[in-house]
Amino acid sequence: MKLYFMYGGRTAEHDVTIMSTHSALEAIDYHKYEVIPVYITRAGEFIKGLPITEPVPNDQALKLDVANEASWRKEPEHSLGTKFQLEELANAKDAVVFPMIHGTFGEDGTIQGLLEVLNVPYVGAGIRASAVAMDKIMSKIIFDEFGIPQVPYVAVLAAHYQDENNVEAVHEKIATKLGFPVYVKPANGGSSIGITKVDASDDLKAALDLAFKYDDRVIVEKGIVNARELAVGVLGNENPKASIAGEIGKKQEFYDFESKFVDGSTKLIIPASITPEQLAAVQKYSILAFNAVGATGLTRADFFLDEAGAVYLNEIQTLPGFTKFSMYPYLWQASGVSYAELIDQLIQLGIAEFEVKSQISANF
């Protein structure tokens, strides 16, 4: 079976997708799958590399430049590939796509829509679940409907906030409803990009302006003092299973991009030291959130645990990181599913979901 790995893309998390792909390639069964890399440049160009028959030596090798003939190169040069024709995937037989693209233009339903049009199986959530889970405003509305506990929040739209007559009212609403500290986040984004912790009203405008550089929709969340951060992996389609819980042991107050992916300073504590009741709660809410957005394949649910022992869902990600610093694969390894088994199960779940959707389409 041909396994097309799509990575890179126009997302702000471009380099993270390459790191995730590099790690996943170390766990592939190369006897079972013919692995074909498809690198998407920051400009949106699709480039196909030579088939991969063994783990690649470094991230840099996965970056491809267009040439007349594909070839692998040693660090620090990029490898070479040829322009990828999407028709190759259209109604492809014995093929599946792993869209390893985090954030916008990948985890938000866009690449999923392309693959649906091409009528090819792919790993992970479909268009609706990806788009809803990616948008923190929409997902919070849905989670509220399903009774999942969340911290108080305020949604801010650029069209409203950019009117100078509304700025003071927005700041007052945030201060009155949430108090301080708060976290200001782009509604559509990930890997802590564009997020600011704000301790006073005077700093709100700078934080909002930064978030609006990444999205025209912003979410402002009440900060929980001394909160612990937990994560649970979900795996499956119709009957998803939840992993054990892990905890992010932070060296600093805010779990930012550098600590997540660059310096490895974040300590992952697996299993998390929580009570059986707290574990049962986060597992229940992880699966409920998965089903609420209509996810398939995988999600990672992130929670806050306050000093009183209450849990609050922060967000879910339909394509969490797979880097050597990422929580999701470690959670499943600690739950009895090896990295190689996890990758294979995700591929098989993608194929199974494609078959289910094909049967639904056949009924019309």
C-alpha positions as CSV (number, residue, x, y, z in Angstrom):
1,M,0.0,0.0,0.0
2,K,1.2,3.5,-0.8
3,L,1.4,5.8,2.1
4,Y,1.6,9.5,1.2
5,F,3.0,11.7,4.0
6,M,2.0,15.3,3.5
7,Y,3.8,17.8,5.6
8,G,5.1,21.4,5.7
9,G,2.4,23.8,4.3
10,R,1.4,27.4,4.8
11,T,0.8,27.0,8.5
12,A,2.7,28.9,11.1
13,E,3.7,25.5,12.5
14,H,5.5,24.6,9.2
15,D,8.7,23.4,10.9
16,V,6.8,21.5,13.6
17,T,5.1,19.4,10.9
18,I,8.5,18.4,9.5
19,M,9.7,17.4,13.0
20,S,6.5,15.3,13.5
21,T,7.0,13.7,10.1
22,H,10.6,12.9,10.9
23,S,9.7,11.2,14.1
24,A,6.8,9.3,12.5
25,L,9.1,7.9,9.8
26,E,11.1,6.2,12.5
27,A,8.1,4.1,13.4
28,I,6.8,3.1,9.9
29,D,6.7,-0.5,8.8
30,Y,8.5,-0.1,5.5
31,H,7.7,-3.7,4.6
32,K,4.0,-2.9,4.8
33,Y,3.9,0.6,3.3
34,E,5.6,2.3,0.3
35,V,6.2,5.7,1.8
36,I,6.0,8.7,-0.5
37,P,6.9,12.2,0.9
38,V,4.9,15.2,-0.4
39,Y,6.3,18.4,0.9
40,I,4.2,21.5,0.8
41,T,6.3,24.7,0.7
42,R,5.4,27.9,2.6
43,A,4.1,29.2,-0.7
44,G,1.7,26.2,-1.1
45,E,3.7,24.3,-3.8
46,F,3.4,20.5,-3.6
47,I,6.7,18.7,-4.2
48,K,7.1,14.9,-4.3
49,G,10.3,13.2,-3.1
50,L,11.7,9.8,-3.8
51,P,10.1,6.9,-1.9
52,I,11.4,6.6,1.6
53,T,12.6,3.1,2.5
54,E,14.2,3.8,5.9
55,P,14.1,6.6,8.5
56,V,15.7,9.8,7.2
57,P,18.7,11.2,9.1
58,N,17.4,14.7,9.9
59,D,14.6,17.1,9.5
60,Q,16.4,19.2,6.9
61,A,16.4,16.2,4.5
62,L,12.6,16.3,4.3
63,K,12.6,19.9,2.9
64,L,12.4,19.6,-0.8
65,D,13.3,21.9,-3.7
66,V,11.8,21.5,-7.1
67,A,14.0,19.9,-9.7
68,N,13.7,17.8,-12.9
69,E,14.7,14.7,-11.0
70,A,14.2,13.8,-7.3
71,S,17.2,12.9,-5.1
72,W,18.0,12.7,-1.4
73,R,20.8,15.0,-0.1
74,K,22.8,15.1,3.1
75,E,22.6,17.9,5.6
76,P,22.6,20.9,5.4
77,E,21.2,20.9,1.9
78,H,17.5,20.4,1.0
79,S,16.7,17.3,-0.9
80,L,15.2,17.5,-4.4
81,G,11.8,16.5,-5.7
82,T,9.5,16.9,-8.6
83,K,6.2,18.9,-8.8
84,F,3.5,16.8,-7.4
85,Q,0.4,16.3,-9.6
86,L,-2.7,15.9,-7.4
87,E,-4.3,13.8,-10.1
88,E,-2.0,11.0,-8.8
89,L,-4.2,10.8,-5.7
90,A,-7.6,11.1,-7.4
91,N,-9.5,7.9,-6.8
92,A,-6.2,6.2,-6.1
93,K,-6.4,2.5,-5.3
94,D,-4.4,0.9,-2.5
95,A,-3.3,4.3,-1.2
96,V,-3.8,6.4,2.0
97,V,-2.6,9.9,3.0
98,F,-1.2,10.9,6.3
99,P,-1.7,14.7,6.4
100,M,0.9,15.6,9.1
101,I,0.1,19.3,9.0
102,H,-0.6,21.1,12.3
103,G,-2.5,24.3,12.6
104,T,-4.0,26.4,9.8
105,F,-4.1,25.1,6.3
106,G,-3.8,21.5,7.6
107,E,-5.6,20.8,10.9
108,D,-8.5,23.2,10.1
109,G,-10.3,21.1,7.5
110,T,-8.7,22.7,4.4
111,I,-6.4,19.8,3.5
112,Q,-9.2,17.3,4.5
113,G,-11.5,19.0,2.0
114,L,-8.9,18.6,-0.7
115,L,-8.5,14.9,0.1
116,E,-12.3,14.4,0.2
117,V,-12.5,15.9,-3.3
118,L,-9.8,13.6,-4.5
119,N,-11.7,10.7,-2.9
120,V,-8.7,9.2,-1.2
121,P,-8.5,7.7,2.4
122,Y,-6.6,9.8,4.9
123,V,-5.6,9.7,8.6
124,G,-7.5,11.8,11.2
125,A,-10.6,13.8,11.5
126,G,-12.8,15.0,8.6
127,I,-13.6,18.5,7.4
128,R,-16.3,19.4,10.0
129,A,-14.5,18.0,13.1
130,S,-11.2,19.5,12.0
131,A,-12.6,23.0,11.4
132,V,-14.7,23.0,14.6
133,A,-12.0,21.8,16.9
134,M,-9.5,24.2,15.4
135,D,-11.7,27.2,16.1
136,K,-11.6,27.7,19.9
137,I,-14.7,29.9,19.8
138,M,-16.8,27.4,18.0
139,S,-15.5,24.4,19.9
140,K,-16.1,26.1,23.3
141,I,-19.8,26.8,22.3
142,I,-20.2,23.1,21.4
143,F,-18.4,21.9,24.6
144,D,-20.8,24.1,26.6
145,E,-23.7,22.5,24.9
146,F,-22.5,19.0,26.0
147,G,-21.9,20.1,29.6
148,I,-18.1,19.8,29.5
149,P,-16.5,22.1,32.2
150,Q,-14.4,25.0,30.8
151,V,-12.8,28.1,32.2
152,P,-14.8,31.3,31.6
153,Y,-13.9,33.1,28.3
154,V,-14.6,36.1,26.1
155,A,-14.6,35.9,22.3
156,V,-13.3,39.0,20.4
157,L,-13.8,39.6,16.7
158,A,-11.4,41.8,14.7
159,A,-14.2,43.5,12.9
160,H,-15.6,44.7,16.3
161,Y,-12.4,45.3,18.1
162,Q,-10.7,47.4,15.4
163,D,-13.4,50.0,15.7
164,E,-11.8,52.4,18.2
165,N,-15.2,53.0,19.8
166,N,-15.3,49.4,21.0
167,V,-11.8,48.9,22.4
168,E,-12.5,50.2,25.9
169,A,-15.8,48.2,26.2
170,V,-14.0,45.0,25.2
171,H,-11.3,45.6,27.8
172,E,-13.9,46.3,30.4
173,K,-15.8,43.2,29.6
174,I,-12.7,41.1,29.9
175,A,-11.7,42.7,33.2
176,T,-15.3,42.4,34.6
177,K,-16.1,38.8,33.5
178,L,-12.7,37.2,33.8
179,G,-10.5,39.3,36.0
180,F,-6.7,38.8,35.7
181,P,-4.6,37.0,34.8
182,V,-6.0,36.0,31.4
183,Y,-4.6,34.2,28.3
184,V,-5.1,35.9,25.0
185,K,-5.1,33.4,22.0
186,P,-5.8,33.4,18.3
187,A,-9.0,31.3,17.9
188,N,-7.4,29.3,15.2
189,G,-3.8,28.3,15.9
190,G,-1.6,26.0,17.9
191,S,1.8,25.3,19.4
192,S,1.4,28.4,21.6
193,I,2.0,30.8,18.7
194,G,0.5,34.2,19.2
195,I,-0.5,33.5,22.8
196,T,0.1,36.0,25.7
197,K,-0.4,35.9,29.4
198,V,-1.8,39.2,30.6
199,D,-1.8,40.3,34.2
200,A,-3.2,43.8,33.9
201,S,-5.7,45.7,31.8
202,D,-3.0,48.0,30.5
203,D,-1.4,45.0,28.6
204,L,-4.5,43.8,26.9
205,K,-4.2,45.9,23.7
206,A,-0.7,44.6,22.9
207,A,-1.8,41.0,23.5
208,L,-4.9,41.3,21.4
209,D,-3.0,43.0,18.6
210,L,-0.5,40.2,18.6
211,A,-3.2,37.5,18.5
212,F,-5.0,39.3,15.6
213,K,-1.8,39.0,13.6
214,Y,-2.6,35.3,13.4
215,D,-6.4,35.3,13.2
216,D,-9.3,37.6,13.0
217,R,-11.0,35.8,15.8
218,V,-9.5,35.8,19.3
219,I,-10.4,34.0,22.5
220,V,-9.5,35.4,26.0
221,E,-9.6,32.9,28.8
222,K,-9.5,33.3,32.5
223,G,-6.2,32.1,33.9
224,I,-6.2,29.6,36.8
225,V,-3.6,30.4,39.3
226,N,-1.2,27.5,39.9
227,A,-3.1,25.3,37.5
228,R,-1.6,21.9,36.5
229,E,-1.9,21.0,32.8
230,L,-3.0,17.5,31.9
231,A,-3.4,15.7,28.6
232,V,-5.3,12.6,27.4
233,G,-5.0,10.9,24.0
234,V,-8.0,9.6,22.2
235,L,-7.8,6.9,19.5
236,G,-10.6,5.3,17.5
237,N,-13.6,6.0,15.3
238,E,-17.1,4.9,16.5
239,N,-15.8,3.6,19.8
240,P,-12.8,5.7,20.8
241,K,-10.6,4.8,23.7
242,A,-8.8,7.2,26.1
243,S,-5.2,6.9,27.2
244,I,-3.9,7.4,30.6
245,A,-3.4,11.0,31.6
246,G,0.0,12.8,31.4
247,E,1.1,16.1,32.9
248,I,3.2,18.9,31.6
249,G,5.8,19.7,34.1
250,K,6.7,23.3,33.3
251,K,10.0,25.0,34.2
252,Q,8.3,28.3,33.5
253,E,4.8,29.6,34.0
254,F,3.7,29.4,30.3
255,Y,4.2,26.3,28.1
256,D,5.4,28.2,25.0
257,F,6.7,27.2,21.6
258,E,10.3,27.1,22.6
259,S,9.7,24.8,25.5
260,K,7.4,22.6,23.4
261,F,9.6,22.0,20.4
262,V,13.0,23.7,20.5
263,D,14.9,23.3,23.8
264,G,13.1,20.3,25.2
265,S,12.9,22.0,28.6
266,T,9.3,20.8,29.2
267,K,9.1,17.6,31.2
268,L,6.3,15.2,30.4
269,I,5.1,13.3,33.5
270,I,3.4,10.1,32.5
271,P,1.3,8.9,34.2
272,A,0.1,12.1,35.9
273,S,-0.2,12.0,39.7
274,I,-3.9,12.5,40.0
275,T,-6.7,10.7,41.8
276,P,-8.7,7.9,40.2
277,E,-11.7,10.2,40.2
278,Q,-9.8,12.9,38.3
279,L,-8.5,10.4,35.8
280,A,-12.0,9.1,35.2
281,A,-13.2,12.6,34.7
282,V,-10.6,13.7,32.1
283,Q,-11.0,10.4,30.2
284,K,-14.8,10.8,30.1
285,Y,-14.6,14.4,29.0
286,S,-11.9,13.6,26.4
287,I,-14.2,11.0,24.7
288,L,-17.2,13.3,25.1
289,A,-15.3,16.2,23.4
290,F,-14.1,13.8,20.6
291,N,-17.7,12.7,19.9
292,A,-19.1,16.2,20.3
293,V,-17.2,17.6,17.3
294,G,-17.6,14.3,15.3
295,A,-13.9,13.4,15.3
296,T,-12.3,10.3,13.9
297,G,-8.9,8.7,14.2
298,L,-7.3,10.7,17.0
299,T,-7.4,13.8,19.3
300,R,-5.5,15.0,22.2
301,A,-7.5,16.7,24.9
302,D,-5.8,19.3,27.2
303,F,-7.1,20.1,30.7
304,F,-6.4,22.4,33.6
305,L,-6.5,21.0,37.1
306,D,-7.0,23.7,39.8
307,E,-5.9,23.7,43.4
308,A,-9.3,22.5,44.5
309,G,-9.1,19.4,42.3
310,A,-11.6,20.5,39.6
311,V,-10.8,19.8,36.0
312,Y,-11.5,22.1,33.0
313,L,-11.2,21.2,29.3
314,N,-8.8,23.7,27.6
315,E,-9.0,22.4,24.0
316,I,-8.7,19.4,21.8
317,Q,-6.4,19.0,18.9
318,T,-7.3,16.7,15.9
319,L,-3.7,16.4,14.8
320,P,-1.5,16.8,17.8
321,G,2.3,16.8,17.5
322,F,4.3,13.7,16.9
323,T,7.7,15.2,17.6
324,K,10.2,13.7,20.0
325,F,8.9,16.3,22.6
326,S,5.2,15.6,21.9
327,M,2.8,14.2,24.5
328,Y,0.4,12.2,22.3
329,P,2.6,9.3,21.2
330,Y,4.1,9.0,24.7
331,L,0.6,8.7,26.3
332,W,-0.2,5.8,24.1
333,Q,3.2,4.1,24.7
334,A,2.5,4.3,28.4
335,S,-1.0,2.9,27.7
336,G,0.4,-0.2,26.0
337,V,0.4,1.0,22.3
338,S,3.9,1.3,20.8
339,Y,4.7,4.2,18.4
340,A,4.8,1.8,15.4
341,E,1.5,0.2,16.5
342,L,0.0,3.7,16.9
343,I,1.0,4.8,13.4
344,D,-0.4,1.6,11.9
345,Q,-3.7,1.9,13.8
346,L,-4.2,5.5,12.7
347,I,-3.6,4.5,9.1
348,Q,-6.1,1.6,9.4
349,L,-8.7,3.9,11.1
350,G,-8.4,6.3,8.2
351,I,-9.0,3.5,5.7
352,A,-12.0,2.2,7.8
353,E,-13.5,5.7,8.0
354,F,-13.2,6.1,4.2
355,E,-15.0,2.8,3.7
356,V,-17.8,4.0,6.0
357,K,-18.2,7.3,4.1
358,S,-18.1,5.5,0.8
359,Q,-21.1,3.3,1.9
360,I,-23.0,6.4,3.0
361,S,-22.4,8.1,-0.4
362,A,-23.5,4.9,-2.1
363,N,-26.9,5.2,-0.5
364,F,-27.7,8.4,-2.4
